[in-house]
Amino acid sequence: MKPFDNLDAAKNASVQIKSFSQTETHRGIAWSCTVYFQGKKLGMVSNMGDGGMTRVEFGVDQQQEVVNALKSAGYSLTLNYGESVLEEPETVESWFEFAIPQIGDEAVELKSLKRKAKTNTFVEKRTEPCFASYKAQDTPKTREILQRQLGGDLVRFMNDVILAY
């Protein structure tokens, strides 16, 4: 998957996560957020991180609409958990419960990248890792050096893309 494909898919599906927060508990990660779909607030979604169920303040029909929109837009779940690869959830509720915190995590990562974009230059490459960071401010001189160094492996510079989100 190329950088930002899931962010683009969520945006194209008109799914937005706001007020995402998470904290580590003794049994897992607790998280909560507010879900918006097509500009309309659906409600809160949260998990206490204690092995219990995810709490969703709106119905399965609305969850189905969100899941359908995400799938149609090409959103893909990250099913790797350490060394294990999980099976894709089969029910609407479980797919939704898997996707929402993932979207939140991706938004948090984007926020971090925006901060780092002030002091780092990010590139997309053809080879793994396809997204790389270089500890040098994104300047024309840095781009020139990286272009020479990476040659045909360089797809594009990503700082402008990151800052545009």
QUIDABEL-V336260 format. One record per backbone hydrogen bond with DSSP energy under -1.0 kcal/mol. CO is the residue of the C=O (numbers start at 1). NH is the residue of the N-H. Records with the same first field share a line. If there is no record, write none. Layout:
CO->NH + NH
This chain:
2->5
4->8
5->9
6->10
7->11
8->12
9->13
10->15
11->14
14->38
16->36
18->34
21->32
23->30
28->25
30->23
31->47
32->21
33->45
34->18
35->42 + 43
36->16
37->40
40->37
43->35
44->57
45->33
46->55
47->31
55->46
59->63
60->64
61->65
62->66
63->67
64->68
65->69
66->70
67->71
68->72
69->73
70->75
71->74
79->86
81->84
84->81
91->95
92->96
93->97
94->98
95->99
96->100
99->103
100->104
101->105
102->106
103->107
104->108
105->109
106->110
107->111
108->112
109->113
110->114
111->115
112->116
113->117
115->118
116->119 + 120
121->134
122->158
123->132
124->155 + 156
130->125
132->123
134->121 + 136
137->139
139->143
140->144
141->145
142->146
143->147
144->148
145->149
146->150
147->151
150->153
151->154
153->126
156->124
158->162
159->163
160->164
162->165
